[in-house]
Amino acid sequence: MKQSALLFLAGAVVVTTACTLGPNWEKPQMEVPAVFRGAGMGEGNMADLPWQSVMKDKNLQALLNDVFTANRSLQALQHNVEAARQYITIARSPLFPSLGYMGSVNKGVNTSGGTAIVDTGGASTKSGMAGVTASWELDLWGKTRRAAESAEASAEEAQEQLNNLRVSLMRQVATGYLQLIMLDEQLRITRESVESYRDTLKLFNDQFKEGVVDGLQVASAEAALASAEAEAPALEMQIAELENSLSMLAGRAPGHIARSGSLRSYMNASKVAAGIPADVLARRPDIRAKEQALRAANAEVGVAIASYFPTISLTGAGGYAFPGLDDAVDGWGIGASLTGPLFQGHRLTANEAAKKEAFLAAKADYEQAVLAALSEVSTTLTQRKKLRAVISRQEAAVAAYEQSVSLAKQRYKEGYSAYFEVLDNQLRLFPMQKQLASYRFQYAACIPTLYTQLGGGWKE
């Protein structure tokens, strides 16, 4: 048995000094601009903040906590991460010797045509054996090590995909929460308009009976009221649908989503600091996932190259044989085998070429992800900057229409104009108020959008 041990020890020495074929991994380098387009001069990066410091609303925080703990898609991906980690162990296992055992017991009589072949006095024969086996494939060319490297990268990719899903859910839920507040404001405006139009229609009906106004004013008031009454249930339907969607993401049964605050209060809830573009490459989990996919593809090239070279395996066995189950005879054996390709119908060269093409495809995917990230951040920064100007002018327009409605009412009371002038200005005011709520929502939603686009929110 000493020779067997020495042989396996020699194999270990060979493996530790063996080479690893294929290209070694190098972190991809890509030129990025010094600053984001549309970014201000602020220092720091809002992605450095914990998500609770950005999403400060307590109701929103409770909703997000439920999402992070009960979302089924997150749970499924977490199991995928754990499975990917197990594949690392599977890929590394050939680096170590494989041990096994064997055994058998036999009983019978040696006869041919009723005549004993071996005279055993009519008694049956018994025999048995027991032993252990060992085998070890020497990783001389680094094929197993490259496969393990690929498995490690794939596990890291799965983890980053989990982080990216967490970020995506945060953005989706936070944006949906703000959209609910917008819909609440629009529903409030719509209900106010319904009451106002209903009063106007009553007034016009009374005046029509007295001959003060004609059917045109009555029909206009009826149309305004009917339109507003149709908008209210449509908004309520959108609210219910969005609440159900957010409940599903939070792992809850469909139901009401608790919320508070106004869009105006959320508009300046957090300061925006975008940092530098290079930070995005290090932070964003979707880019990090693409990087690990590229690393895995790089290792697979090494596996393909190592497949050209022979495989050397060491085997050994030892144990005892029992010819009559009474006396034991020990024995052992060791051996080595070498196998390698001679002609594979160009399978190996095609496999290498395919792996190299897969690497180039993964490299292009990584670079595209970087460009997409830079574009997303720059777009959101520009959107936020322009929306501030849009909201400012929209607020001025709403204020002017509110004043015009007030002046029209005053003119009507003083007898200078008909009430139709009030209705005409209200028909302009209420849509402008709802549009203002929409602009405020878009502006407020830039905060969770930009925070996640910069790579924040995926850490616990």
C-alpha positions as CSV (number, residue, x, y, z in Angstrom):
1,M,0.0,0.0,0.0
2,K,3.0,2.3,0.4
3,Q,3.5,2.4,-3.3
4,S,-0.1,3.5,-3.8
5,A,0.2,6.3,-1.3
6,L,3.4,7.5,-2.9
7,L,1.8,7.4,-6.3
8,F,-1.1,9.6,-5.2
9,L,1.3,11.9,-3.4
10,A,3.3,12.3,-6.6
11,G,0.0,13.1,-8.3
12,A,-0.7,15.9,-5.8
13,V,2.8,17.4,-6.4
14,V,2.1,17.3,-10.2
15,V,-1.2,19.0,-9.8
16,T,0.1,21.8,-7.6
17,T,2.8,22.5,-10.2
18,A,0.6,22.1,-13.2
19,C,-0.2,24.9,-15.6
20,T,-3.6,26.5,-16.2
21,L,-4.3,26.9,-19.9
22,G,-6.5,29.6,-21.3
23,P,-6.6,33.4,-20.8
24,N,-6.4,34.7,-17.2
25,W,-9.2,36.9,-16.1
26,E,-8.7,40.7,-16.4
27,K,-11.4,43.1,-15.3
28,P,-12.8,44.9,-18.4
29,Q,-11.8,48.5,-18.9
30,M,-14.1,50.9,-20.6
31,E,-13.8,54.6,-21.1
32,V,-16.6,56.6,-19.4
33,P,-17.1,60.4,-19.3
34,A,-15.8,62.3,-16.3
35,V,-19.3,63.6,-15.4
36,F,-22.9,62.7,-16.3
37,R,-24.7,64.7,-18.8
38,G,-27.2,66.8,-17.0
39,A,-25.5,66.5,-13.6
40,G,-24.9,69.6,-11.4
41,M,-21.8,70.4,-9.4
42,G,-22.9,68.6,-6.2
43,E,-20.4,66.3,-4.5
44,G,-20.9,62.8,-3.3
45,N,-23.3,60.1,-4.5
46,M,-26.8,59.6,-3.2
47,A,-26.3,55.9,-3.8
48,D,-24.0,55.9,-0.8
49,L,-27.0,56.4,1.4
50,P,-29.1,53.5,2.9
51,W,-32.4,53.2,1.1
52,Q,-34.3,54.3,4.3
53,S,-32.6,57.7,4.1
54,V,-33.9,58.2,0.6
55,M,-37.3,56.6,0.9
56,K,-38.3,58.4,4.2
57,D,-42.0,57.8,4.2
58,K,-42.8,55.3,7.0
59,N,-45.7,53.7,5.0
60,L,-43.4,53.2,2.0
61,Q,-40.7,51.8,4.2
62,A,-43.1,49.2,5.6
63,L,-44.2,48.3,2.1
64,L,-40.7,47.9,0.9
65,N,-39.8,45.7,4.0
66,D,-42.6,43.4,3.1
67,V,-41.4,43.3,-0.5
68,F,-37.9,42.3,0.6
69,T,-39.1,39.6,2.9
70,A,-42.1,38.2,1.1
71,N,-41.7,38.7,-2.6
72,R,-41.9,35.3,-4.2
73,S,-39.6,36.3,-7.2
74,L,-36.9,37.3,-4.7
75,Q,-37.3,34.1,-2.8
76,A,-37.1,32.0,-6.0
77,L,-33.9,33.8,-7.1
78,Q,-32.4,33.4,-3.7
79,H,-32.8,29.6,-4.1
80,N,-31.2,29.9,-7.5
81,V,-28.2,31.6,-5.9
82,E,-27.9,28.8,-3.3
83,A,-28.0,26.2,-6.1
84,A,-25.4,28.1,-8.0
85,R,-23.1,28.0,-5.0
86,Q,-23.5,24.3,-4.8
87,Y,-22.3,23.9,-8.4
88,I,-19.0,25.4,-7.3
89,T,-18.4,22.4,-5.0
90,I,-19.4,20.1,-7.8
91,A,-17.0,21.8,-10.2
92,R,-14.1,21.6,-7.7
93,S,-14.7,18.0,-6.7
94,P,-12.4,16.5,-9.4
95,L,-9.5,18.3,-7.8
96,F,-9.6,15.7,-5.0
97,P,-9.3,11.9,-5.0
98,S,-12.5,10.0,-5.2
99,L,-12.9,7.1,-2.7
100,G,-15.4,4.3,-2.8
101,Y,-16.0,0.8,-1.5
102,M,-17.0,-2.5,-2.9
103,G,-18.1,-5.9,-1.6
104,S,-19.8,-9.1,-2.7
105,V,-20.9,-12.5,-1.2
106,N,-21.5,-15.6,-3.4
107,K,-22.9,-19.1,-2.6
108,G,-23.5,-22.0,-5.0
109,V,-22.7,-25.5,-6.2
110,N,-20.4,-26.3,-9.2
111,T,-22.3,-28.7,-11.4
112,S,-22.6,-29.5,-15.1
113,G,-25.4,-31.9,-16.1
114,G,-25.8,-33.0,-12.6
115,T,-22.1,-33.8,-12.2
116,A,-19.9,-31.8,-9.9
117,I,-17.1,-30.0,-11.6
118,V,-15.2,-29.7,-8.4
119,D,-15.7,-32.3,-5.7
120,T,-17.0,-30.5,-2.7
121,G,-18.6,-33.5,-1.1
122,G,-22.0,-32.3,-2.1
123,A,-21.7,-29.1,-0.1
124,S,-22.2,-25.6,-1.6
125,T,-19.4,-23.2,-2.0
126,K,-19.2,-19.8,-0.4
127,S,-17.0,-16.8,-1.3
128,G,-16.9,-13.1,-0.8
129,M,-14.7,-9.9,-1.0
130,A,-14.6,-6.4,0.4
131,G,-12.4,-3.5,-0.4
132,V,-11.9,0.2,-1.1
133,T,-11.3,2.0,-4.4
134,A,-9.6,5.3,-5.2
135,S,-9.3,7.3,-8.4
136,W,-8.0,10.7,-9.2
137,E,-7.9,12.6,-12.5
138,L,-4.8,14.9,-12.4
139,D,-5.7,18.5,-13.5
140,L,-2.4,19.0,-15.4
141,W,-3.8,21.6,-17.8
142,G,-6.2,23.4,-15.5
143,K,-9.4,22.2,-17.1
144,T,-11.1,21.5,-13.7
145,R,-9.7,24.7,-12.2
146,R,-11.1,26.7,-15.2
147,A,-14.5,24.9,-14.8
148,A,-14.5,25.8,-11.1
149,E,-13.6,29.5,-12.0
150,S,-16.6,29.5,-14.3
151,A,-18.9,28.1,-11.6
152,E,-17.7,30.7,-9.2
153,A,-18.4,33.5,-11.7
154,S,-21.8,32.0,-12.4
155,A,-22.6,32.0,-8.7
156,E,-21.5,35.6,-8.4
157,E,-23.7,36.5,-11.5
158,A,-26.7,34.8,-9.8
159,Q,-26.1,36.9,-6.7
160,E,-25.9,40.1,-8.7
161,Q,-29.1,39.2,-10.5
162,L,-30.7,38.8,-7.1
163,N,-29.4,42.2,-6.1
164,N,-30.6,43.7,-9.4
165,L,-34.1,42.3,-8.8
166,R,-34.2,43.8,-5.4
167,V,-33.2,47.2,-6.9
168,S,-35.8,46.8,-9.7
169,L,-38.6,46.0,-7.2
170,M,-37.6,49.0,-5.0
171,R,-37.9,51.3,-8.0
172,Q,-41.2,49.8,-9.1
173,V,-42.8,49.8,-5.7
174,A,-41.6,53.3,-4.8
175,T,-42.7,54.7,-8.1
176,G,-46.1,52.9,-7.7
177,Y,-46.5,54.3,-4.3
178,L,-45.9,57.9,-5.6
179,Q,-48.3,57.2,-8.4
180,L,-51.0,56.2,-5.9
181,I,-50.6,59.6,-4.3
182,M,-50.8,61.3,-7.7
183,L,-54.0,59.4,-8.5
184,D,-55.4,60.4,-5.1
185,E,-54.8,64.0,-5.9
186,Q,-56.3,63.7,-9.3
187,L,-59.4,61.9,-7.8
188,R,-59.8,64.7,-5.3
189,I,-59.7,67.3,-8.1
190,T,-62.1,65.3,-10.1
191,R,-64.6,65.0,-7.3
192,E,-64.3,68.7,-6.6
193,S,-65.0,69.3,-10.3
194,V,-68.1,67.0,-10.2
195,E,-69.5,69.0,-7.3
196,S,-68.8,72.3,-9.0
197,Y,-70.3,71.1,-12.4
198,R,-73.3,69.7,-10.6
199,D,-74.0,73.1,-8.9
200,T,-73.5,74.8,-12.3
201,L,-75.9,72.5,-14.0
202,K,-78.5,73.1,-11.3
203,L,-78.1,76.9,-11.7
204,F,-78.4,76.7,-15.5
205,N,-81.5,74.5,-15.3
206,D,-83.1,77.0,-13.0
207,Q,-82.1,79.9,-15.3
208,F,-83.3,77.9,-18.4
209,K,-86.7,77.6,-16.9
210,E,-86.8,81.4,-16.3
211,G,-85.5,82.0,-19.8
212,V,-82.3,83.6,-18.7
213,V,-80.0,81.1,-20.6
214,D,-80.6,78.9,-23.6
215,G,-80.1,75.2,-24.1
216,L,-76.4,75.7,-25.1
217,Q,-75.3,76.6,-21.6
218,V,-77.4,73.7,-20.1
219,A,-75.9,71.2,-22.6
220,S,-72.4,72.5,-21.9
221,A,-72.9,72.0,-18.1
222,E,-74.3,68.5,-18.6
223,A,-71.4,67.5,-20.8
224,A,-68.9,68.9,-18.3
225,L,-70.6,67.0,-15.4
226,A,-70.9,63.7,-17.3
227,S,-67.2,63.9,-18.3
228,A,-66.1,64.5,-14.7
229,E,-68.4,61.8,-13.4
230,A,-66.9,59.3,-15.9
231,E,-63.3,60.2,-14.8
232,A,-63.9,59.5,-11.1
233,P,-64.6,55.7,-11.4
234,A,-61.9,55.4,-14.1
235,L,-59.4,56.8,-11.5
236,E,-60.7,54.6,-8.8
237,M,-60.2,51.6,-11.1
238,Q,-56.6,52.6,-11.7
239,I,-56.1,53.0,-7.9
240,A,-57.5,49.6,-7.2
241,E,-55.4,48.0,-9.9
242,L,-52.2,49.6,-8.7
243,E,-52.9,48.7,-5.1
244,N,-53.5,45.1,-6.1
245,S,-50.2,45.1,-8.1
246,L,-48.2,46.5,-5.1
247,S,-49.9,44.1,-2.7
248,M,-48.8,41.2,-5.0
249,L,-45.2,42.5,-5.0
250,A,-45.3,42.7,-1.2
251,G,-46.5,39.1,-0.9
252,R,-49.9,40.3,0.4
253,A,-53.5,39.5,-0.6
254,P,-55.0,42.3,-2.7
255,G,-56.0,45.2,-0.5
256,H,-55.6,48.8,0.4
257,I,-52.1,50.3,0.5
258,A,-51.6,52.7,3.4
259,R,-50.1,56.0,2.2
260,S,-49.7,59.6,3.4
261,G,-48.2,62.9,2.3
262,S,-48.5,64.9,-0.9
263,L,-46.5,65.1,-4.0
264,R,-45.3,68.5,-3.1
265,S,-43.8,67.1,0.1
266,Y,-41.9,64.4,-1.9
267,M,-40.5,66.8,-4.5
268,N,-37.6,68.0,-2.4
269,A,-37.4,65.1,0.1
270,S,-33.9,64.1,-0.9
271,K,-30.9,65.9,-2.4
272,V,-29.6,64.6,-5.7
273,A,-25.9,63.9,-6.0
274,A,-24.9,61.7,-8.9
275,G,-21.2,61.2,-8.2
276,I,-19.0,60.2,-11.1
277,P,-19.8,57.8,-13.9
278,A,-17.1,55.4,-12.9
279,D,-19.1,54.7,-9.6
280,V,-21.9,53.2,-11.7
281,L,-19.7,50.5,-13.0
282,A,-18.7,49.4,-9.5
283,R,-22.2,49.8,-7.9
284,R,-24.9,48.7,-10.3
285,P,-25.7,45.0,-9.9
286,D,-26.9,44.6,-13.5
287,I,-23.4,45.7,-14.7
288,R,-21.7,43.5,-12.1
289,A,-23.8,40.6,-13.3
290,K,-22.7,41.2,-16.8
291,E,-19.1,41.4,-15.6
292,Q,-19.4,38.0,-13.9
293,A,-21.0,36.5,-17.0
294,L,-17.9,37.7,-19.0
295,R,-15.6,36.2,-16.4
296,A,-17.4,32.8,-16.7
297,A,-17.2,33.0,-20.5
298,N,-13.5,33.7,-20.2
299,A,-13.0,30.6,-18.0
300,E,-14.9,28.5,-20.4
301,V,-12.4,29.3,-23.1
302,G,-9.7,27.8,-20.9
303,V,-11.8,24.7,-20.4
304,A,-12.1,24.3,-24.2
305,I,-8.3,24.8,-24.7
306,A,-7.5,22.2,-22.0
307,S,-9.7,19.7,-23.8
308,Y,-7.1,19.3,-26.5
309,F,-4.6,17.7,-24.0
310,P,-4.6,14.2,-22.6
311,T,-6.3,13.2,-19.4
312,I,-4.2,11.3,-16.8
313,S,-6.0,9.4,-14.1
314,L,-4.6,7.4,-11.1
315,T,-6.5,4.4,-9.8
316,G,-6.1,2.1,-6.8
317,A,-7.9,-0.6,-5.0
318,G,-7.3,-2.8,-2.0
319,G,-9.2,-5.2,0.2
320,Y,-9.7,-8.8,1.2
321,A,-11.1,-11.9,-0.6
322,F,-12.8,-14.7,1.2
323,P,-12.6,-17.9,-0.8
324,G,-14.6,-19.8,1.7
325,L,-15.7,-17.0,4.0
326,D,-13.4,-18.5,6.6
327,D,-10.0,-17.5,5.4
328,A,-9.1,-14.0,4.2
329,V,-6.6,-13.1,1.5
330,D,-5.6,-9.5,1.2
331,G,-4.6,-7.7,-2.0
332,W,-4.1,-4.3,-3.6
333,G,-3.4,-2.7,-6.9
334,I,-2.6,0.6,-8.4
335,G,-2.5,1.9,-11.9
336,A,-2.5,5.0,-14.2
337,S,-4.2,5.7,-17.4
338,L,-3.8,8.3,-20.2
339,T,-6.5,9.1,-22.7
340,G,-6.5,11.9,-25.2
341,P,-8.1,12.9,-28.5
342,L,-6.7,11.9,-31.9
343,F,-9.6,12.8,-34.2
344,Q,-12.9,14.3,-33.1
345,G,-14.3,15.5,-36.4
346,H,-13.2,19.1,-35.6
347,R,-15.4,19.0,-32.5
348,L,-12.7,20.4,-30.2
349,T,-11.7,23.3,-32.6
350,A,-15.3,24.2,-33.1
351,N,-15.9,24.1,-29.3
352,E,-13.0,26.4,-28.7
353,A,-14.2,28.8,-31.4
354,A,-17.7,28.7,-30.0
355,K,-16.5,29.6,-26.5
356,K,-14.4,32.5,-27.9
357,E,-17.4,33.8,-29.7
358,A,-19.5,33.4,-26.5
359,F,-16.8,35.5,-24.7
360,L,-17.0,38.2,-27.3
361,A,-20.8,38.2,-27.1
362,A,-20.6,38.5,-23.3
363,K,-18.1,41.4,-23.7
364,A,-20.5,43.2,-26.0
365,D,-23.3,42.6,-23.5
366,Y,-21.2,44.1,-20.7
367,E,-20.3,47.2,-22.8
368,Q,-23.9,47.7,-23.8
369,A,-25.0,47.5,-20.2
370,V,-22.5,50.2,-19.3
371,L,-23.7,52.5,-22.1
372,A,-27.3,51.9,-21.1
373,A,-26.6,52.7,-17.5
374,L,-24.8,56.0,-18.4
375,S,-27.7,56.9,-20.7
376,E,-30.4,56.1,-18.1
377,V,-28.7,58.2,-15.4
378,S,-28.1,61.2,-17.8
379,T,-31.7,61.0,-19.0
380,T,-33.1,61.0,-15.5
381,L,-30.9,63.9,-14.4
382,T,-32.0,65.9,-17.5
383,Q,-35.6,65.0,-16.9
384,R,-35.5,66.1,-13.3
385,K,-33.9,69.4,-14.3
386,K,-36.4,70.1,-17.1
387,L,-39.4,69.1,-15.0
388,R,-38.6,71.7,-12.4
389,A,-39.0,74.4,-15.1
390,V,-42.2,72.6,-16.4
391,I,-43.7,72.5,-12.9
392,S,-42.9,76.1,-12.3
393,R,-44.7,77.3,-15.4
394,Q,-47.6,74.8,-14.8
395,E,-48.0,76.2,-11.3
396,A,-48.1,79.7,-12.7
397,A,-50.8,78.6,-15.2
398,V,-52.9,76.9,-12.5
399,A,-52.6,80.0,-10.3
400,A,-53.7,82.2,-13.2
401,Y,-56.7,79.9,-13.9
402,E,-57.7,79.9,-10.3
403,Q,-57.7,83.6,-10.3
404,S,-59.7,83.7,-13.5
405,V,-62.3,81.5,-11.9
406,S,-62.5,83.7,-8.9
407,L,-62.8,86.8,-11.0
408,A,-65.5,85.2,-13.1
409,K,-67.5,84.4,-10.0
410,Q,-67.0,87.9,-8.8
411,R,-68.1,89.4,-12.1
412,Y,-71.2,87.1,-12.1
413,K,-72.2,88.2,-8.6
414,E,-71.8,91.9,-9.6
415,G,-73.9,91.3,-12.7
416,Y,-71.2,92.0,-15.3
417,S,-71.2,88.5,-16.9
418,A,-73.1,85.3,-17.1
419,Y,-72.2,82.2,-15.1
420,F,-71.2,80.5,-18.3
421,E,-68.0,82.5,-18.0
422,V,-67.3,80.7,-14.7
423,L,-67.9,77.3,-16.3
424,D,-65.6,78.2,-19.2
425,N,-62.7,79.0,-16.9
426,Q,-63.4,75.9,-14.7
427,L,-63.2,73.7,-17.8
428,R,-59.6,75.0,-18.3
429,L,-58.6,75.0,-14.6
430,F,-59.4,71.4,-13.5
431,P,-57.4,69.6,-16.3
432,M,-54.5,71.9,-15.6
433,Q,-54.6,70.9,-11.9
434,K,-54.6,67.3,-12.8
435,Q,-51.7,67.8,-15.2
436,L,-49.8,69.6,-12.5
437,A,-50.2,66.5,-10.3
438,S,-48.8,64.4,-13.1
439,Y,-45.8,66.6,-13.5
440,R,-45.2,66.6,-9.7
441,F,-45.4,62.8,-9.7
442,Q,-42.8,62.5,-12.5
443,Y,-40.5,64.9,-10.7
444,A,-40.8,63.0,-7.3
445,A,-40.4,59.7,-9.1
446,C,-37.0,60.8,-10.3
447,I,-35.6,60.3,-6.7
448,P,-36.1,56.5,-6.5
449,T,-35.4,56.1,-10.2
450,L,-32.1,57.9,-10.0
451,Y,-31.1,56.3,-6.7
452,T,-31.4,52.8,-8.1
453,Q,-29.9,53.8,-11.5
454,L,-26.8,55.0,-9.6
455,G,-26.5,51.6,-7.9
456,G,-28.1,52.2,-4.6
457,G,-30.6,50.1,-2.7
458,W,-29.3,46.6,-3.2
459,K,-27.4,46.3,0.1
460,E,-29.2,45.2,3.2
